[in-house]
Amino acid sequence: MHKFSILKTVFALAFVVFSFYSFKPVEASTKYKCMLQMTNYTGEGAYVAISLINPEGDYEKTLYMQGDDDEWYNDLTSWFDFHGKKRNNIDAITGATVAGGQRSINVIEIEDSKIDSGYSIRFESAVEDQEYYEKDVEFKLTSASVKSKVEGKGFIRYIRMIPN
């Protein structure tokens, strides 16, 4: 009986230690409505990758992908190079492409700790048989910028973000 108690105690302790180190705390985050207004270009719908960029200028994660046919993801050259040919876990919701003159409204989620800490958000855009804009829109994530309108340099006329 004593041996059974010791064994039971060891398993309970192992479970507690495993539970303590296995689960990381949920980081507070905020959802933002992000409106993309496209320029009046002609041609196919644009693929747009919205990415979180760390303070060193490297990709941290994909927040949203506009375009659901992965055959064309390689047109978003920098984003594709980061993820490589194996994109097992694209960490974003994927929606349809958005055509010239149209707008789309999507909800993206950003961890609160990324705001005012040197992180940026980047919108890359590409249209089949046309240009690719690595930094169509890019700006630092600040308390003010996540509630603002930012002009694009390519297929995106502007984006507007507001807390959801």
LODREN-801711 format. One record per atom (N, C-alpha, C): residue in three letters; x negated, y, z negated. Coordinates in steps of 0.05 Angstrom, whole numbers, plus 5000, padded with zeros to 4 digits. Example, Ala and Ser with C-alpha at 12.3 -4.5 7.8 and 13.67 -1.06 7.14 Angstrom:
Ala473648864844 Ala475449104844 Ala473649344844 Ser474349554858 Ser472749794857 Ser474250014843 
//
This chain:
Met498349765000 Met500050005000 Met498350255000 His496150254985 His494350484983 His493050535010 Lys492350325025 Lys491150355051 Lys493050485070 Phe495650425069 Phe497750535086 Phe498050835080 Ser497850915055 Ser498051205047 Ser495751365058 Ile493351255057 Ile491051395067 Ile491251425097 Leu492151215111 Leu492451225140 Leu494551425148 Lys496751435133 Lys498851625138 Lys497851915134 Thr496251955114 Thr495152225108 Thr493252305130 Val491552125139 Val489652185161 Val491152265186 Phe493252115194 Phe494752185217 Phe496152455215 Ala497252505191 Ala498552765187 Ala496552995189 Leu494152955178 Leu492053165180 Leu491153205208 Ala490852985223 Ala490053005251 Ala492153145267 Phe494653095262 Phe496853235276 Phe496753535270 Val496353615245 Val496253895238 Val493954035252 Val491553905251 Val489254025264 Val489654045294 Phe490753835307 Phe491353845335 Phe493354065342 Ser495454095326 Ser497454295331 Ser496254575328 Phe494554615309 Phe493354875304 Phe491654965327 Tyr490054785339 Tyr488254855360 Tyr489454825388 Ser491654695391 Ser492854645417 Ser494654875428 Phe495955005410 Phe497855215419 Phe496655485414 Lys496555645437 Lys495555915433 Lys498056095430 Pro497656305415 Pro499956485410 Pro501056605436 Val503556655437 Val504756785460 Val504057085459 Glu502957175481 Glu502057455483 Glu504457625491 Ala504757845478 Ala507058025484 Ala506658135513 Ser508858145528 Ser508758245555 Ser511258405561 Thr511158555582 Thr513458715591 Thr514058655620 Lys516558645627 Lys517358605654 Lys517858875667 Tyr516958905692 Tyr517259145707 Tyr518759095733 Lys520559275740 Lys521759265766 Lys519659405784 Cys519059275806 Cys517159385825 Cys518459405852 Met518859645862 Met520059685888 Met517859745908 Leu517859585930 Leu516059625952 Leu517559745975 Gln516759975984 Gln517860106008 Gln515860086030 Met516559956052 Met514659906074 Met514760136094 Thr512560186109 Thr512560386130 Thr514260276154 Asn514860436173 Asn516460356196 Asn514660236218 Tyr513360016212 Tyr511659886232 Tyr513459686248 Thr512359596271 Thr513759396286 Thr512259136284 Gly513558916286 Gly512258656284 Gly513558476263 Glu512158266257 Glu513058076237 Glu513158196209 Gly514458046191 Gly514558136163 Gly511858126150 Ala511358296131 Ala508758316117 Ala508658116094 Tyr506258006091 Tyr505557856068 Tyr504258046048 Val505058046023 Val503958226003 Val503358065978 Ala500858075969 Ala500057955944 Ala499658175924 Ile500958135900 Ile500658325878 Ile498958185857 Ser496658295852 Ser494758165834 Ser493858335811 Leu493258205789 Leu492058335766 Leu489058325769 Ile487758555767 Ile484858575771 Ile483558645744 Asn481558495736 Asn480358555709 Asn478558795711 Pro477558895688 Pro475859135688 Pro473359105704 Glu472358865709 Glu469958825726 Glu470658835756 Gly473158855763 Gly473958865791 Gly474658595803 Asp474858385787 Asp475358115797 Asp478258045793 Tyr479257865810 Tyr482057765807 Tyr482357625781 Glu484557675767 Glu485157525742 Glu487457335748 Lys489557435760 Lys491757265767 Lys493657405787 Thr495257245800 Thr497157345820 Thr499757395805 Leu500857635807 Leu503257705793 Leu505757645811 Tyr505457675837 Tyr507657625855 Tyr506557585884 Met507857415899 Met507157365927 Met509557415944 Gln509357605962 Gln511557665981 Gln510857526007 Gly512157306012 Gly511657136036 Gly511456846027 Asp513256676038 Asp513356406027 Asp512256186045 Asp510956256067 Asp509856056085 Asp506856056081 Asp505755856066 Asp502955866058 Asp501055836082 Glu502155776106 Glu500455766130 Glu499156036135 Trp500356256126 Trp499356526133 Trp497956656109 Tyr497656516087 Tyr496356636063 Tyr493456726070 Asn492156576088 Asn489356646094 Asn489156926107 Asp491357046117 Asp491257316127 Asp490757526105 Leu491257446080 Leu490657616057 Leu487857526048 Thr485857616063 Thr483157506062 Thr481957496034 Ser481857716020 Ser480557725994 Ser482057545974 Trp484657575974 Trp486257415955 Trp485857115962 Phe485857045987 Phe485556765996 Phe482756655988 Asp480756825992 Asp478056745984 Asp477856685955 Phe479256845938 Phe479156795909 Phe480456535902 His482756475914 His484256225908 His483155985923 Gly481856025945 Gly480855805961 Gly483055655975 Lys482255445989 Lys484155286005 Lys486055135987 Lys485155065963 Lys486854915943 Lys488155115925 Arg490755155929 Arg492255345913 Arg494355185897 Asn493355005881 Asn495254835866 Asn497054985847 Asn496055195835 Asn497555345815 Asn497555635821 Ile498855715842 Ile499156005846 Ile501056095824 Asp499956275807 Asp501456355783 Asp503256585788 Ala504956565809 Ala506756785816 Ala509256675829 Ile511256835829 Ile513756765843 Ile513356835872 Thr514356685890 Thr514056735918 Thr516756815930 Gly516757035945 Gly519257125958 Gly518757155988 Ala520857206003 Ala520657236032 Ala518957486039 Thr517957486064 Thr516457716074 Thr518357956075 Val517158196078 Val518758436080 Val517958586105 Ala519858656122 Ala519358766148 Ala519059066147 Gly518059176169 Gly517659466172 Gly520159626165 Gly519859836149 Gly522060006142 Gly523859906119 Gln523459646112 Gln525059536091 Gln523859576064 Arg525459516044 Arg524359526016 Arg525159266002 Ser523659205982 Ser524358975965 Ser523959055936 Ile525558945919 Ile525258995890 Ile524758725877 Asn522558715863 Asn521858465849 Asn521158525820 Val521258325804 Val520558365775 Val517958225771 Ile515958375760 Ile513358255753 Ile513058295723 Glu511458115712 Glu510958115683 Glu507958165678 Ile507358355661 Ile504658425654 Ile504258425624 Glu502158285615 Glu501558285586 Glu501058565576 Asp502158635554 Asp501858905542 Asp498958965537 Ser497358765531 Ser494458815525 Ser492858905549 Lys493958875573 Lys492558955598 Lys492959255604 Ile494959375591 Ile495559655596 Ile493559825580 Asp492560035592 Asp490560215580 Asp488060075570 Ser487259865584 Ser484859725576 Ser482959665600 Gly483259825621 Gly481359795644 Gly482359615666 Tyr484659485663 Tyr485659305684 Tyr487059475706 Ser487159355730 Ser488459485752 Ser490459285764 Ile492159395781 Ile494059235796 Ile493459295826 Arg493359085842 Arg492759115870 Arg494958995887 Phe495659135908 Phe497559045928 Phe496059015954 Glu495758765963 Glu494458705989 Glu496658656009 Ser496358746034 Ser498358696054 Ser497158606081 Ala498558436095 Ala497658346121 Ala500158276138 Val499958336163 Val502058266182 Val500758106205 Glu502057886213 Glu501057706234 Glu500257866259 Asp497857816269 Asp496757946293 Asp496458246290 Gln496358346265 Gln495858636261 Gln493758656239 Glu493758886225 Glu491758946206 Glu492058796179 Tyr489958806164 Tyr489858706136 Tyr488858936119 Tyr490358996097 Tyr489459206079 Tyr488959086051 Glu486359066045 Glu485658936019 Glu486659095995 Lys486559365998 Lys487459535976 Lys489559725987 Asp491759615997 Asp493859786008 Asp494759975985 Val495159865962 Val495660025938 Val493959905915 Glu492560065901 Glu491159965877 Glu490960195857 Phe491560135832 Phe491360345811 Phe490960215784 Lys489760375766 Lys489260285738 Lys491960255724 Leu492160045708 Leu494560005692 Leu494360175667 Thr495960395666 Thr496060565643 Thr498960595635 Ser499360705612 Ser502160755602 Ser503660925622 Ala502361115635 Ala503661295654 Ala504061155681 Ser502061015691 Ser502160905718 Ser504260675721 Val504960535700 Val506960325702 Val509760435703 Lys509960705703 Lys512560835706 Lys512461035729 Ser510860975750 Ser510361175770 Ser510861075798 Lys510461265817 Lys510561205846 Lys507761245856 Val506761055872 Val504061065883 Val504261015913 Glu502961195929 Glu502961175958 Glu501160945967 Gly501960825989 Gly500360616002 Gly498560726024 Lys496660556033 Lys494860636054 Lys495160486080 Gly496960286080 Gly497260116103 Gly500260066110 Phe501059816107 Phe503859746113 Phe505759836091 Ile504759886067 Ile506459976045 Ile506560276045 Arg508960386047 Arg509260686045 Arg508660766016 Tyr510060635997 Tyr509560685969 Tyr510760465952 Ile509860455928 Ile511060275908 Ile511960445885 Arg514060355871 Arg515060495848 Arg515460285826 Met514460335802 Met514760145780 Met516160275757 Ile517960125745 Ile519360215720 Ile519659975701 Pro519360025675 Pro519759805656 Pro522659695660 Asn522959435658 Asn525459305663 Asn527059295637 
//
